[in-house]
Amino acid sequence: MKKLLYLLAGSVLGFSHVAWAGLSISPVQLYLGEKSKQKSTTIVISSKDFTTSKTFEASAVRWAQNEQGEDIFEPDPNMIINPKNFIIAPDSKQIVRVGLNQAVVNNDHPEKTWRIIFQEVAPPAQDNTVNFLFNISVPLFVGRQAPINLDIQPKLDTPDLNLSIKNNSLSHIQISKITLLDANKKEIETNHEMKYLLPQSRYHFNFKKNIPVVDFGKYKLLVQTDKQDQPLEFNLKE
């Protein structure tokens, strides 16, 4: 009996490209901005150390988030993807163009977001085999990149530290690491949960450290994002 296992992959913060099991993709975030009046962008998928060719199908989904920061996807057949179907031979590469029907006009509206999905097509069935299939999701951000505007509030109704972080900016932010520092700037705990926050989205980051409310002013937070190399510094306050 043939078994299929999907190798899921997403974008990785801080790299221009990333590789999974012999498959590399660049860039890991796609942008279309209003200044250049762009209508399309490209992504390069390369193979290395493959023993056989692999077939992929590309598609697009609109990307939103609910009040809990959970991702919501809706198929979008109107996104231009060329080619939508392709074969990658061992030690080769494929250039895929992704585009819109018209140039970006964003003004002061929130950034629009999609996910471009590259799904490997299962090869012909063979008995007693296990196949690992790639399923790669690359974010596409359309519109002006606005200044960072995070609202960080510690929750008081949990025994451990819980941070409610809302993105008040008109564009996304990706949080990759939050470090808790004491008054001497000594690292107390680090949360490595990677999370995109789309405009006006909120998410809760949990820590094991129990800090009395009266001591909040003694601590600081370092928040690493995809917007800049150095982390943002915030005071932990009620």
N, C-alpha and C positions, 0 to 999 in steps of 0.2 A: 504494500500500500504506500502511496506517495504522501509525504507530509510536507506542508508548507509552513515556514516560519518567517515572519516579516521582521526585517531589520529596520527599525524606525530611527530616523535621524532628523535633527532640526538644526537651526543656526547656532553657531558658537560665538560667544562674545570675544572681541579682541583679536580676531584673525581675519585676514583677507580671503583665506580659503581654508577648507578643512577636509579631512579624508576619513572614510569609513571603509575598512576591510577592502582596500584596493581601489575604492572609488573616491575621487576628490571632486570638489565643487567650488567654484569661485565666481563671484563673491558670495558670501553667505547671507548678505542682506542686499536687497535691490531697492534703488531709489529713483523716483522720477520727480524732478523739481520744477517749479514754475519759472525760475529765472532763465533757464536755458530753453524753455518751451519744448521740452522733451516729450516725445510720444512713445518711445520704446527704449529698452535697455537689453543687455545680453548677459547670459550666464554660460559658463564653460564647465562641462562635465568631462572628466578624464578618467581613464582606467589604467590600472597598473597591476601586474601579477594576476590578471584574470586568465583562466584556462580556456574559457569559452566566451562567445559573444553573449551580450545581454540586451534584451528588448525592453524599452521603456515607453510609457504613455504619460504625457504631460497634461495637466488640467489646472484650472484656477478656481479658488473659492473666495468669496468675500469673507472678511474676518472682522468679527465684532466681539465684545465681551459683555457679560451681564453684570449685575450689581456685586456679585461675589468674585469678579475677576476671572470667571470661567470663560474659556474660548467658545465662540459660536461660529460655525462655518455654514455658508450657503453657496452651492455651486453657481458659478458665473460663466456661462457659455460665451459671453460677449468679449472676454479678454482675448487678445490676439496672441497666440503662441505658435511659433514656427521654428522647427517642425513639432507637431503634436505627438508623433510616433517616430521613434528612431532606434537604431541598433548601434551599440558600442562594442567594437571588437577589442580584443586584448591589446593593451598599449596603444590606445587611440584616444581621440577626444571628439566631443560634439558641442557645437555652439548653438544655443537656443536663444531666439529673440522673443522677448515679451513686450507687449505694447498695448496702448489704448487707441480708441478710435479718434480721439482728438487731444490736442495739447493740454497740459495741465494748467488750469486756472483755479487757483486756490483762494486768493485774497485772504480774508481772516477766518476762513472756515476750518474746522478740524481736518487734520490729515486723514486721507482715505487709505484703507489697508486691505490687502489680499494675502493669500498664501498660494504660491505656485508649487504644485505637487508633482513629483516625478515618481511614478509607481512602476516597479519592474513587473513585466508580464511573465507569468509562470511558464516555464518551458514544457514541452510535451511530457506527459506522465510516464514515469518509470517506476516499476515495482521496487519496494524496499529502499527508497531513497528519501533523503530529507533535504529540501531546498530552502535556502535562506534568500528571501526576496527583499530588495531595497524598497523603502518608502520614504522619500526625502521631501521635506517641506521647507520652502525658502520664503521668507516674508518679503512682500513688496509694499513699500511705503510711497504714497503719492501725495505731493503737496509740500508746502513750506515747513521746514524744521524750526519749530518755535523754541524759545528759551526754556530751560528746565524750571518746573514749578511743582515741587512735591510738598504735600501736606502730610506730615508724620505725627500720628497720635498714638501714644501708648494706651492700651486698654487696661482698665482697672478691675474688670470682673473675672479675671483668670488668675490662678495661683502663680503662673510663670509669666515672664514678660512676653507680651503680644503687641506687635506694632501694626497699626492700621495705616497703610500708605496709600494715598490717593494722588493720581497724576492730574493736576489741574492745568497742564499745558495743552496746547492745541496739536501737539504731535506726541508720538509714542516715546517711551523710555524703556530700556531693558535693564533690569537690576540683576546683577550676577553675584553680588556678595554684600552682606551687611555685617560690619564688625562693631562689637560693643566694647568701648574703652572706659576705664575708670578715671578718677580724677588725676592720676599720674600718667594717663595715656597708655596704660598697660592693657593689652588685649585680654578681655575676659571671655568672650565667646564670639563665634562667627557663624552666621547663617549663609550657607552656600546655595540656597535655593535660587535657581535662575528663573526669572519671571518677566514677561513683557507686560507693561501696563499701557493700554491704549488711552487716548484722551478721555478724561473724566472717569477712568476705571479705578477701582480700589481693590487692594488685596491685603491679607493678613499674614505677617511673617512671625513665626513662633521661635522663642528662645527658651532654653531650660533654666536660665538664671531667674531667680526670684528677687526682685528689687522692691523694697518698700517705697511707697509713693513719696514719702518725705525725702528720699535719697535720689530721686530722679535727677535733680540738678547737678549731681556729682558725676554723671555719666555723659558720654558723647557717642555718636554714631558715625561711622564711616561707610558711605554707600557708594559702591562701585557700579558704574553704568556704562552703556555703550556710547554716551555722548561726549565723554572726555577721558583722557588717560588717568588723571588723578581722581581719587574718590572725593565725593562731596562730604562735608562735615556738618553735622547737625547736633544741637544740644538735645539731650533726652529730657523732656519737660512734660508736665501734666497739661 
